[in-house]
C-alpha cells in the first residue's frame, strides 16, 4: 500500500459506517462521469504494443491483463470491503466456499494441521475432513469456545486455527481476544468466518485476527440474488491468496460484482433492521410456551451473552430455536405453516428464510452424526429479513398455533 493510499485508508476509517458503505473504494469521478461504477464485461484487456506488455510485467503496473486475474469493478468492491472490515486488503471470490477453499489451499501443505471449533458450516468441515485429508492435511475438531481444548490440540504442525463467530446454527460467540492471543502465543495464524457477525456487528481484525472470511452472498450482498465470498487481511497475507485465486479461476462475474457493489450501499441500514428483527423474534420465541429453547446471542439466557454484549454491536437476524416435545414431522409442520418466511437455505437477504437443519443440511447424516453436530430433530433456523418484525412475530404465532 502506497503512502497516499494509506493516508486515504486511514482517513476513511474515521467516517461513519454508511458513508463507507456508499463511498469507500470508489473514485470521486468515474468513467464517463457516471455516479456508479460501470460493469466491465471483458474477458481480456489489450495492450497498445509489445513494449507495454514488457513494462506491465517488469514494473508490475496496476492495470488489468486477463479476466481471471482481476476486473476494474472487482478492485472497487475489494477496496470497499477492506474498508468496511477495517483491513488492508480484500480478495473477492465466486462464493464463500471458494473463499475458504482458496485460503486453506494457500496456507496448508501435506503434513500441516488445522484446528476447528466444531460448530461450523458443514461444507467447510467436509472440505477439510474429506478432501484436504486426501492430500495429507490433518483436521482436528474441538468443542466450540473451549480454548483449553483448542490449545491442547495445537502441535508444531498446526498452521491455522478456524472458527465462525457467531457459529451456525447454534450462534455461539467466540471471544476474539482470546482466540487471537492463542494464535499469537503459538505462532499460528487465525481465521474467523464472520458471515453471521458481519463487519457491522463484529470486528475480528481489530482484535488481532489474521484473516476474516465472509460469504458475501449473505448480509453483505443482502438481496438473495448472487453468490460471492471474500477474504480480508493484511496486504502481505492476502497477496498469495490472490495469486492462487488467479490460478484456480474462482472469480466473480461482472454482473455479480455490480450487484454486490449496489447491495453494499444499503448495508448499514439493512443490518439495523436485521438486528432489530432478530432480537424481537428471539424475545417472542423465548416467552412462547411451545418453545423449548432459543439460540440467540442477544438474549440474556444465551451462554455467550456476556461475550456477545462486549464484542458485538448487534446480534444479527438469525434465530435458531427448538420446538417443545416435537418430533421431526411436527417440527416440519411449524416450518410449513409459516406464510412470510420462505423455505430455503441461506440467510442475510431482505426476504426472511426458514429451514429445518435436519432436513435442509443434515438429512443424509446418521442420527449419531446429527447428535455429534448438535442438530436435534426439533430444531428450526429462521433468518429474519427486513420485513416488519410485528409481521414476523404474528406469522410465527399462527404457525406455532397451527
Buried (B, 14 or more C-beta within 10 A) or exposed (E): EEEEEEEBBEEBEEBEBBEBBBBBBBEEEEEEEEEEBEBBEEEEBEEEEEEEEEEBEEEEEEEBBEBBBBBBBBBBBBBBBBBBBBBBBBBBBBBBBBBBBBBBBBBBEEEBBBBBBBBBBBEBBEBBBEEBEEEEBBBBBBBBBEBEBBBEBBEEEBBBBBBBBBBBBBBBBBBBBBBBBBBEEBEBBBBBBBBBBBBBBBBBBBBBBBBBBBBBBBBBBBBBBBBBBBBBBBEEBBEBBBEBBBEBEBBBBBEBBBBBBBBBBBBBBBBBBBBBBBBBBBBBBBEBEBBBBBBBBBBEEBBBBEBBBEBBBBBBBBBBBBBEEBEBEEBBBBBEBBEBBBBBEBBBBBBBBBBBBBBBBBEEBEEEEBEEBBBBBBBBBBBBBBBEBEEBBBBBBEBBEE
